[in-house]
Amino acid sequence: MTKNEVKNSKNEPTNLLVCGGAGFIGSNFIHYMLEKYPDLKIVNYDKLTYAGNLGNHKHIENNPNYKFVQGDIVDLEKLNQVIQENNITHVINFAAETHVDRSIHGGSKDFVLSNTLGVQMILDAVRFNNLEKFVNVSTDEVYGALELEDERMFTEDTPIMPNMPYAAAKAGGDLMCHAYFVTHKTPVIVTHCSNNYGPYQFPEKLIPFFIFKLLKGEKIPVYGDGLNVRDWIYVRDHVKALDLLLREGIPGEVYNIGSNNERNNLEITKMILKILGKGEEMIEYVTDRPGHDRRYAIDASKIMALGWKPDYPREKFEQGLRETVEWYLNNKEWVGDLWKKKDEMNKWMEDYVKKTDKPQERAK
Ligand SMILES: NC(=O)c1ccc[n+]([C@@H]2O[C@H](COP(=O)([O-])OP(=O)(O)OC[C@H]3O[C@@H](n4cnc5c(N)ncnc54)[C@H](O)[C@@H]3O)[C@@H](O)[C@H]2O)c1
């Protein structure tokens, strides 16, 4: 075997398993990869929780290189079966419970199951089937928080110090990846990305939530003083970074992904209001979220050294946000279908309220 063949066999995914590919980032990733690599075969393995939406993939349903299988990442037997039946070479994992408020108010058991145990099951599947590479998509929230006046940023060496159940469950998965790499040499890469925005995002998250509410003429709730800072990245820039890491990332390494685009919530809110031609009277300040991290900031120089850079850096944020708002305005059928799921979306909150008299019930 020549050197090139060895490189190819390790770095070029031919049959890719995408776990959680019916959610926001996973959907954008699948669209990007199918467009860019006409010979790549993708299996989208997703449990279809309330956040999974096959409506994201209507336009690729008949693509012979795309297949959907409904399944849970916690189910190792099914993972093994799908991997073997489809000659999978590489895995990327987006599957997770992702809504921070739910993890705080609605109980965190499902978070630990999917975000920690689920990752461990994928690691076992990767190991037992001798796969070439596994990219586990994680979050900058595992690092905890910075103060507003702090000039530091999160690097890959920043200690893991999550402050909320969602982030702690994600950190559990990340630590499993580290342990499997050290113990079993499982070829796994972990990524820590900042807040994403763009098309196909479920409207419980800030940007689509605000757009949906404003389109209905409702006020938008801003937590606390609105000064909490996040680094915002356009989702397509994130998926391009993941494509690069699937090919060129070094197993055992962690990579931060961010656009050096720190913005506070109030700034984003005002930009959305401006794009939609609405006034600041539509803002309603509400009690802050418990344990609300003040600031996240990502140092992405390690992945930039591999050749990645965002197409939507800080200077193009308003343009990216405008394109995102336009996408939601132009995709009325997609928005309408999701709006029908509104009751399901809010069910966790109703259940929580019902259980407030029985604290032991809330943990379930
Ligand atoms: N959205 C962000 O801003 C952001 C930022 C950094 C990192 N991340 C990470 O990226 C990943 C994807 O985030 P997202 O915003 O696309 O999430 P999402 O909530 O939109 O989608 C999650 C998907 O995972 C599926 N899923 C959940 N549990 C599953 C299980 N046990 N088995 C199989 N499928 C399951 C859901 O059905 C859904 O399709 C997550 O791991 C998240 O932690 C997200």
The ligand as an SDF file (V2000), in Angstrom:
LIG
                    3D

 44 48  0  0  0  0  0  0  0  0999 V2000
  -26.9680   24.8180   18.5900 N   0  0  0  0  0  0  0  0  0  0  0  0
  -25.8270   25.3420   19.0160 C   0  0  0  0  0  0  0  0  0  0  0  0
  -25.6680   26.5610   19.0560 O   0  0  0  0  0  0  0  0  0  0  0  0
  -24.6830   24.4450   19.4160 C   0  0  0  0  0  0  0  0  0  0  0  0
  -23.4350   25.0290   19.7090 C   0  0  0  0  0  0  0  0  0  0  0  0
  -22.3500   24.1990   20.0330 C   0  0  0  0  0  0  0  0  0  0  0  0
  -22.5210   22.8240   20.0640 C   0  0  0  0  0  0  0  0  0  0  0  0
  -23.7500   22.2780   19.7940 N   0  0  0  0  0  0  0  0  0  0  0  0
  -23.8610   20.8040   19.8240 C   0  0  0  0  0  0  0  0  0  0  0  0
  -24.1640   20.3900   18.5090 O   0  0  0  0  0  0  0  0  0  0  0  0
  -25.0010   19.2260   18.5420 C   0  0  0  0  0  0  0  0  0  0  0  0
  -26.2270   19.4810   17.6830 C   0  0  0  0  0  0  0  0  0  0  0  0
  -26.9320   20.6140   18.2020 O   0  0  0  0  0  0  0  0  0  0  0  0
  -28.2940   21.0950   17.5420 P   0  0  0  0  0  0  0  0  0  0  0  0
  -28.4760   22.5170   17.9440 O   0  0  0  0  0  0  0  0  0  0  0  0
  -28.3040   20.7120   16.1200 O   0  0  0  0  0  0  0  0  0  0  0  0
  -29.3380   20.1950   18.3390 O   0  0  0  0  0  0  0  0  0  0  0  0
  -30.8740   19.8910   18.0440 P   0  0  0  0  0  0  0  0  0  0  0  0
  -31.5380   19.8590   19.3700 O   0  0  0  0  0  0  0  0  0  0  0  0
  -31.3950   20.7950   16.9820 O   0  0  0  0  0  0  0  0  0  0  0  0
  -30.8290   18.4230   17.4270 O   0  0  0  0  0  0  0  0  0  0  0  0
  -30.5020   17.2900   18.1790 C   0  0  0  0  0  0  0  0  0  0  0  0
  -30.8850   16.0600   17.3380 C   0  0  0  0  0  0  0  0  0  0  0  0
  -30.4830   14.9050   18.0690 O   0  0  0  0  0  0  0  0  0  0  0  0
  -31.5340   13.9480   18.0430 C   0  0  0  0  0  0  0  0  0  0  0  0
  -31.3950   13.1250   19.2610 N   0  0  0  0  0  0  0  0  0  0  0  0
  -31.5230   13.5170   20.5550 C   0  0  0  0  0  0  0  0  0  0  0  0
  -31.2710   12.4960   21.3800 N   0  0  0  0  0  0  0  0  0  0  0  0
  -30.9760   11.4200   20.5890 C   0  0  0  0  0  0  0  0  0  0  0  0
  -30.6120   10.0840   20.8520 C   0  0  0  0  0  0  0  0  0  0  0  0
  -30.5330    9.6180   22.1060 N   0  0  0  0  0  0  0  0  0  0  0  0
  -30.3570    9.2670   19.8140 N   0  0  0  0  0  0  0  0  0  0  0  0
  -30.4390    9.7130   18.5270 C   0  0  0  0  0  0  0  0  0  0  0  0
  -30.8080   10.9620   18.2160 N   0  0  0  0  0  0  0  0  0  0  0  0
  -31.0610   11.8240   19.2310 C   0  0  0  0  0  0  0  0  0  0  0  0
  -32.8090   14.7820   18.0000 C   0  0  0  0  0  0  0  0  0  0  0  0
  -33.9130   14.0420   17.5030 O   0  0  0  0  0  0  0  0  0  0  0  0
  -32.3880   15.9320   17.0900 C   0  0  0  0  0  0  0  0  0  0  0  0
  -32.6220   15.6010   15.7390 O   0  0  0  0  0  0  0  0  0  0  0  0
  -25.3250   18.9850   20.0220 C   0  0  0  0  0  0  0  0  0  0  0  0
  -24.4980   17.9580   20.4820 O   0  0  0  0  0  0  0  0  0  0  0  0
  -24.9860   20.2930   20.7070 C   0  0  0  0  0  0  0  0  0  0  0  0
  -24.5430   20.0610   22.0110 O   0  0  0  0  0  0  0  0  0  0  0  0
  -24.8240   23.0570   19.4760 C   0  0  0  0  0  0  0  0  0  0  0  0
  1  2  1  0
  2  3  2  0
  2  4  1  0
  4  5  1  0
  4 44  2  0
  5  6  2  0
  6  7  1  0
  7  8  2  0
  8  9  1  0
  8 44  1  0
  9 10  1  0
  9 42  1  0
 10 11  1  0
 11 12  1  0
 11 40  1  0
 12 13  1  0
 13 14  1  0
 14 15  2  0
 14 16  1  0
 14 17  1  0
 17 18  1  0
 18 19  2  0
 18 20  1  0
 18 21  1  0
 21 22  1  0
 22 23  1  0
 23 24  1  0
 23 38  1  0
 24 25  1  0
 25 26  1  0
 25 36  1  0
 26 27  1  0
 26 35  1  0
 27 28  2  0
 28 29  1  0
 29 30  1  0
 29 35  2  0
 30 31  1  0
 30 32  2  0
 32 33  1  0
 33 34  2  0
 34 35  1  0
 36 37  1  0
 36 38  1  0
 38 39  1  0
 40 41  1  0
 40 42  1  0
 42 43  1  0
M  CHG  2   8   1  16  -1
M  END
$$$$
